[in-house]
Amino acid sequence: MERFKTAGSIHDKKRSGRPRTATGDANAACVLAKLVVSPSRSTREVAQECGTSQASVSRILSVNHFHPYCMHFAGTAWG
């Protein structure tokens, strides 16, 4: 309650430190483009081709609601 009275909001302040660059827009676009072309690629292959780590690829997939064990496009009609 005290934070709301002093700051006018309950949200945290912006944190100091270096921002994450591995999961930025450029890397996310690369990762998602590779998976659109071939959804059956492994996260290791995509990480190597995009020049980022496997953990970053997994983070990008998680944020964009892709599941590495079930790569398919939701809402697309095939047939």
GROMACS elastic network, one bead per residue, 0.5 to 0.9 nm:
[ bonds ]
;  ai    aj funct       b0    kb
    1     4     6  0.52917   500
    1     5     6  0.64718   500
    1     6     6  0.89406   500
    1    10     6  0.81509   500
    2     5     6  0.51601   500
    2     6     6  0.63600   500
    2     7     6  0.85685   500
    3     6     6  0.52672   500
    3     7     6  0.57877   500
    3     8     6  0.73871   500
    3     9     6  0.71188   500
    3    10     6  0.63414   500
    3    11     6  0.88882   500
    4     7     6  0.53952   500
    4    10     6  0.52864   500
    4    11     6  0.86278   500
    5     8     6  0.55943   500
    5     9     6  0.77582   500
    6     9     6  0.81890   500
    7    10     6  0.75997   500
    7    11     6  0.89086   500
    9    12     6  0.82949   500
   12    15     6  0.82281   500
   16    19     6  0.84801   500
   18    21     6  0.86426   500
   20    23     6  0.64073   500
   20    24     6  0.71576   500
   21    24     6  0.51164   500
   21    25     6  0.86620   500
   21    27     6  0.83979   500
   22    25     6  0.88775   500
   22    26     6  0.87398   500
   22    27     6  0.64590   500
   22    28     6  0.84140   500
   22    52     6  0.66583   500
   22    53     6  0.80218   500
   22    56     6  0.62033   500
   22    57     6  0.87127   500
   23    26     6  0.79986   500
   23    27     6  0.59090   500
   23    28     6  0.60025   500
   23    52     6  0.88779   500
   23    56     6  0.60365   500
   23    57     6  0.77479   500
   23    59     6  0.73286   500
   23    60     6  0.61275   500
   24    27     6  0.56067   500
   24    28     6  0.60495   500
   24    29     6  0.85599   500
   24    60     6  0.87732   500
   25    28     6  0.50591   500
   25    29     6  0.59806   500
   25    30     6  0.85861   500
   26    29     6  0.52044   500
   26    30     6  0.63257   500
   26    31     6  0.87788   500
   27    30     6  0.50285   500
   27    31     6  0.61422   500
   27    32     6  0.85361   500
   27    50     6  0.70122   500
   27    51     6  0.85663   500
   27    52     6  0.77108   500
   27    56     6  0.88730   500
   27    57     6  0.85438   500
   27    60     6  0.84788   500
   28    31     6  0.51652   500
   28    32     6  0.60299   500
   28    33     6  0.83492   500
   28    57     6  0.79510   500
   28    60     6  0.60432   500
   28    61     6  0.84190   500
   29    32     6  0.52684   500
   29    33     6  0.58910   500
   29    34     6  0.85465   500
   30    33     6  0.51775   500
   30    34     6  0.62457   500
   30    35     6  0.87675   500
   30    46     6  0.86703   500
   30    49     6  0.88486   500
   30    50     6  0.62307   500
   31    34     6  0.53009   500
   31    35     6  0.64316   500
   31    36     6  0.87762   500
   31    46     6  0.63609   500
   31    47     6  0.76311   500
   31    49     6  0.87138   500
   31    50     6  0.66607   500
   31    57     6  0.67705   500
   31    60     6  0.76878   500
   31    61     6  0.82153   500
   32    35     6  0.51157   500
   32    36     6  0.60941   500
   32    37     6  0.87261   500
   32    60     6  0.83445   500
   32    61     6  0.78786   500
   32    64     6  0.87837   500
   33    36     6  0.51219   500
   33    37     6  0.64123   500
   33    38     6  0.87272   500
   34    37     6  0.54298   500
   34    38     6  0.63388   500
   34    39     6  0.77224   500
   34    41     6  0.81148   500
   34    46     6  0.67563   500
   34    49     6  0.86161   500
   34    50     6  0.86050   500
   35    40     6  0.74014   500
   35    41     6  0.67550   500
   35    46     6  0.78690   500
   35    71     6  0.82360   500
   36    39     6  0.58022   500
   36    72     6  0.89682   500
   36    73     6  0.86432   500
   38    41     6  0.60582   500
   39    42     6  0.84823   500
   39    68     6  0.89148   500
   39    70     6  0.89167   500
   39    71     6  0.55089   500
   39    72     6  0.67216   500
   39    73     6  0.88961   500
   40    68     6  0.86145   500
   40    70     6  0.87324   500
   40    71     6  0.66297   500
   40    72     6  0.88385   500
   41    44     6  0.82564   500
   41    45     6  0.64847   500
   41    46     6  0.68533   500
   41    68     6  0.89282   500
   41    71     6  0.89753   500
   42    45     6  0.53106   500
   42    46     6  0.64077   500
   42    47     6  0.86253   500
   42    68     6  0.75916   500
   43    46     6  0.51216   500
   43    47     6  0.59819   500
   43    48     6  0.85632   500
   43    54     6  0.59971   500
   43    55     6  0.86397   500
   43    57     6  0.63702   500
   43    58     6  0.69989   500
   43    68     6  0.73563   500
   44    47     6  0.51116   500
   44    48     6  0.62038   500
   44    49     6  0.86507   500
   44    53     6  0.80510   500
   44    54     6  0.56585   500
   44    57     6  0.83532   500
   45    48     6  0.52302   500
   45    49     6  0.61951   500
   45    50     6  0.86232   500
   45    54     6  0.86540   500
   46    49     6  0.51359   500
   46    50     6  0.60355   500
   46    51     6  0.83293   500
   46    52     6  0.84401   500
   46    54     6  0.79303   500
   46    57     6  0.73874   500
   47    50     6  0.52730   500
   47    51     6  0.58234   500
   47    52     6  0.50449   500
   47    53     6  0.53950   500
   47    54     6  0.52324   500
   47    55     6  0.85184   500
   47    56     6  0.78754   500
   47    57     6  0.61154   500
   48    51     6  0.51737   500
   48    52     6  0.65036   500
   48    53     6  0.74224   500
   48    54     6  0.80461   500
   49    52     6  0.80003   500
   50    53     6  0.86818   500
   52    55     6  0.84402   500
   52    56     6  0.66171   500
   52    57     6  0.72996   500
   53    56     6  0.52430   500
   53    57     6  0.64923   500
   53    58     6  0.87963   500
   54    57     6  0.50500   500
   54    58     6  0.62364   500
   54    59     6  0.86244   500
   55    58     6  0.50513   500
   55    59     6  0.61544   500
   55    60     6  0.86479   500
   56    60     6  0.61306   500
   56    61     6  0.85502   500
   57    60     6  0.51068   500
   57    61     6  0.61579   500
   57    62     6  0.85644   500
   58    61     6  0.50869   500
   58    62     6  0.61000   500
   58    63     6  0.86715   500
   58    66     6  0.89660   500
   58    67     6  0.87285   500
   58    68     6  0.78437   500
   59    62     6  0.50812   500
   59    63     6  0.62177   500
   59    64     6  0.86552   500
   60    63     6  0.52466   500
   60    64     6  0.62586   500
   60    65     6  0.86235   500
   60    66     6  0.84733   500
   61    64     6  0.51788   500
   61    65     6  0.60534   500
   61    67     6  0.66714   500
   61    68     6  0.75361   500
   62    65     6  0.50755   500
   62    66     6  0.58228   500
   62    67     6  0.68871   500
   62    68     6  0.88381   500
   63    66     6  0.77545   500
   66    69     6  0.88923   500
   66    70     6  0.78117   500
   66    71     6  0.65823   500
   66    72     6  0.79913   500
   66    73     6  0.85983   500
   67    70     6  0.53371   500
   67    71     6  0.59009   500
   67    72     6  0.84574   500
   68    71     6  0.58287   500
   73    76     6  0.60608   500
   74    77     6  0.87804   500
